[in-house]
């Protein structure tokens, strides 16, 4: 694949290894390691979260050039509320600032914002900014930037079941395809590739239904250090896989 004009020598070498005919349509990312990144540098966890926000912007630029259609990031889980109150408050403020700063860039880059999760528990000032960004980018079509906020995979499935029960749908008519329509991601394709940073080897309640046949990529790199080269490494690894979707292999 032809590298961006801004790419340095080493980065260009990675771009040239990319098969542009085998790009994942949907990349999901568990952005882990902000706190450890900050601790290694003697900085506060908040500084780590700020550096992580910058890495998101870089990931979006990489995805755009690659031709990825959807990128979903795990920004705040249903379990994250148990963090210290001060940290949660700062995270919400950082989210507000990120959305406010990114709105213009998303418009200019033709990126559409999407948000999944239970937004009812988010602060009103955050929800207002989300609504502004959703409205201003709703016609964009180069890339969908999907943010998981107050999201949990189990809660997603339970909520889907509740909706089906509330609508009185006959159990005999329920299929996987129908059930998928009751999830937060009903308008999005399932992820082709799930990336997790920081060396942790688990999916942490993220898109449990949707990643049934996703390729998983784990890296020791902490999220703030996950730059374009690291994204390209993940894509190159993905392109070496033979995706079977359960059709062959096994015992």
N, C-alpha and C positions, 0 to 999 in steps of 0.2 A: 504494500500500500504506500502511496506517496505521502511522505511526512509533511507536517505543517512547516511553513517557512521559518517559524521560530525555533524549530527543533535543533538541538545541538548534535554533535557527531555521534555520541553514544546512543542518544534517543533515536536518531535517524536509523541506526542499525536495527533497532527493535521494530520500528515502523515498517521497515522493508521486509521483515519476517511475517508480517500479518497477511493472511489470506482474506482479501476483501469479499470473497464469495462465501465465507463461513463466519460471519459476525453474529454473535448472540443478539437476538431481538430485544430481550429483556435481561438486564443485569441487576441483581439485588445485592445490597451490601450491608453487612453488619459492621458498623464503624466502631471498632473497639480499640482502646489504648490511649485515649486522650489523657487520662489521669497519670498513667505510667510514663507517658512521654514528658509530661510536666515534671514529675518527680525526678526523673533522670537528670533534668536540667536545673533542679532546685527552684522550680517555679510553682505557683499555685495551680490547683486543678482547673481553676477558671481560665488561666492562660492556656492550658491544654485544650479546653473546649473551644477557645477562640481560634487556636491553630487548626483544630479539627474542622471548623467552619470554612476556613480557607481551603482545606483539602477537598471539601465538597465542590467548591467552584472549579477546582482543577479537574475533578472527576467528570463534571458536566462537560467541560471543554473537550476532554479526551473522548467521551462518549459521542459527542457531536461529530468529531472528525472521523471516528470509527464507523459511524452510521448506525449506532445502537438506537433503538426506537423508544425504549423505556429504561429508566434507571430509578430503582427504589432504594431509599436509604432508611435504615432503622434509627430514627432520631431520638425517640423517647418511648420506652415500653410501659406497659401497664404496671410492671414491677418497679420502675424507676422512682415511683412516688415514695418508696421507703428510704431514699437517700436523705441526707440532712436537709432540713427545710431551707436553709440558706442556699445550698447548692441548687436545689430545685428552682428556687426563686430566680437565681442568676441564670440558670439554663433557659427559663421562660423569657427572661429579658434578652438573652443572646439570640434566641429564636426570633423574637420580635425584631431585633435590630438586623438580623440576617435577612429576613423577608423584606424589610423596608429597603435595605441596600440593594438587594438582588432584583427587586421588581423591574427596574429599568433594564438591567442586564438581561433578564429573562425575555423581556419584550424584544430587545434588540437582537437577541440570538435565536428568536423564534422558538423558545422553549415554553411548553405548557406546564403549569403547576397542577399537581394533584395531591390530595391529602387523604390518607386512610387512617382509621382509628376512631375512638370515641372522643370527639372534640368537646363534648359537653362539660368535661372536667378541666378544660384548659382555661386560663384567665381570659376575661373578656377582651382585653387589649390585644392579646395574641390572636384571638378569633377574628377580630376586626381586620387585622393586618392580613390574615389568611384570606379573608373574603375579598379584600382589595386585589391581592395577587392572583387569586383564582379568576376574578372577573377580567383583570387586565391581560391575562395570558390565555384565556379560554379558546381563542381562535388560532393559537400558535400550533404548529404541527411538525417541527423538525425533531423534537424530542419531548417526551413526557418525563418530567421530574416529579416523582412520586415520593412524598415524605410520609413515613409511618409515625404518627404521633399518638401517644397513649394507646398504643396498639399491642395486642397479644394474639398469637395464633390460636390459642384455645378459645379465647373470648370471641374471636372472629367466627369460629365454627359454632360455638354455642349460640351466638346472636343469629347466625344463619338458620339454625334449627328452630329457634323461637319464631322467626319470621315465617317459616314454612308452616309451623303449627298454627300461628295466628291467622294465616290465610286459609287454613282448613284444607290444605292440599292432600289428596289421597296418597297414602304412603306407597301404594303400588305403582304410582306414576313418578316417584322420585328417582332420578338418575344422577350420576356424577355431574353431568352437564348442567342439569337443572339446579343442583345444589350450588354449583359454582356461581350461579347468577345471584345468590343470596349472600355472597361474601363481599367484603369491602372492595375487592379487586375485580368485581364483576365485569368491568369495562376494559380490563387489561389482560394481556396474555400471561400465562404462567412464566416465571423466570426460567431462562435457559441456563443461567450461571448464577450461583450464589457465592459471593466473596466474603470471607471473614478475616479481619486483620488481628494482629497482636498475639498470634500463636494459640489462641483458645480453639479447642476442637469440639464445638457444639453449636447448635442452631438457636438456642436461647428463645424458644417460643416464637420464632419469626416465620410467618407465612407457612405454617405447618402443612396445610392442605396443598398450597400452591407449589411447593418445592418437591413434590413427590418424585419427579423425574429430573430435577435440576442437577447440573453438574456442580460439585462442591469444590471450592478452592480456598485453602487455608494458607496464610502467610504469617510469619513472625513479625513482619513490619508493623509498627504502631500506626494507627490511622493518620495522624498529622504528617507522617513521613510517606504516606501512600501517594506517590507522585505519578506522572504520566508513564514513566518507565515501569513502575510497579503494576499499573493498570494493563500495560501492554504484555507484561509477563503473564498475567492472569488470562488474557485473551489467547495468547500463544499456547498456554497449557490447555485451555479449553479446546482449541482447534486440533489438539493431538488426541482428543478423546473420540471414541466411537459410541455415539448415543444410540442405545437400544430400546429405551422406554419400556423395559421389562419384557420385550418380545423374544429375546434370545439370551443365552448365557445362563449363569446359575449352576446348579448341580448337573 
